[in-house]
């Protein structure tokens, strides 16, 4: 049996308009309250940070981790400026490749493939991802570790971006996972220095992929994507394998693995550049 709600009293036109306005005001108040959870300038950052500390505790982050990581964090306007001025992916493939890849990079990459051949062979045996793809990503991301952008505090950058309204939900998750990296003992807050958008280490993992795909390939008990080359290369391969990399299937457009590279970076020029650089490294 369906129970019908009681009939609502009829309202005069004036009363109806008044009720409608009241509803709109309540809706606006709710929207304003939601908007207050983020901000577009430094003014509300301290209040947001207090709320985030409570959220981190509710997510199981220990108080000592929260204190050590967030006690002196401040808003970084430089990070916001950089976030609003990304233009490199608007280039054509030819322009992007010429800007990012040089003959010297290819030569250096081939030398590194020889230097780390035993490690790369073990990685391919385990994950199915060949050395040229891994080394191409390594070179494109940080020029094989030479350009890690370690001038930025990752915690400060992520806190700024989590507070900023443009992608608050995404970067809040990244900040929580950065705290988990600290809590698990892989890296300390002072070691977490990298790119302005929170990228960590020599292949520029964000914290959430770090938590999900980083591996301790050198067996020292820590997943270190800043200093341990075996961990760096194996973690990159694990990311691709976990997204469906097919052993021996190639990586050119139309191949099964082309779309897998797109899970690393969705920009078409970047996907093509990884494949083209891998071809060069492979001597093609």
Steps between C-alpha positions, in 0.01 A plus 500: 500500500634844406465771764433835337653812654257752647371760258693828502299815571435724203704821502406837364712638216685732739562224752612266223757752379620549858542128550686468172738780597561333837585174324742679271668667798538166675646349184739791465605463864572132442703578189697765687573255781626245246710765324661591832669160497744636239630841402646709220756693703704471818235649731326181609795262484560474875137410571502247218818343637339454842209317337738290291690388812172366640426326172846342497446365851162361394677325209733320742804726470682503834523826692881490497502476121254788467703713741836432336369560149260791544620702800668772292317473167401825331321603181725522192381753238774389259340156475166655404666717236671196349177302510331769290773523236552154352543526123747236382234242405354747247804445278496267201672162537795620293539816710461310827747229402760754384463693825523198730732248327856548376772283358684536829201363689483198271873434540477533878193277511674225305796517739263468797330202336838329487594602853176368649449212260483229772239700692300580186507135394362392837234770477391386153494138618268593787279770345533447125595861429815541286792726586452759220154601624609527863813696415308729261262592781794550736667733251187699413390549858825624657787449253592182689475665840692817418192725503278382785386853589592449864462869583136445603371351823257235382290531814473878461419473128233235554346689792478813286340313210265308730378828646466664157153455354605399148584134581452484874361147524776348285786665690343433839533130419859550390583684823351222712710244312813715544439475874466122463840487325647675804310278743619181328861615540589518130587872500512775764334841460840657431573241230169570329626770268421497131282655233265789564194277452616238750697273268743274685827357383671420174191390309272752669242287680218685670434370853197283416680302227799485736286330764344264244788407272837580663703187575807424708705339222840539666379319815600761757153515660404840355337613175731784402421664165745783559833322551463128419527436125370139531194625692447784250514283188307206644225725635460661159468156342256389770278800423486406131451130571220577745326701227504212254839497330521197271835328487657510152214693339690815395409859574423683177158658418243225453686254723346379826765678704456843343192561713684372806762773456204740497428397857839645592427831328185564301647770272528357148829681432649343815385150410648531150823646636548210744455254213727690260772539763473130589550417132818710493629340818432159347704590191208516259 
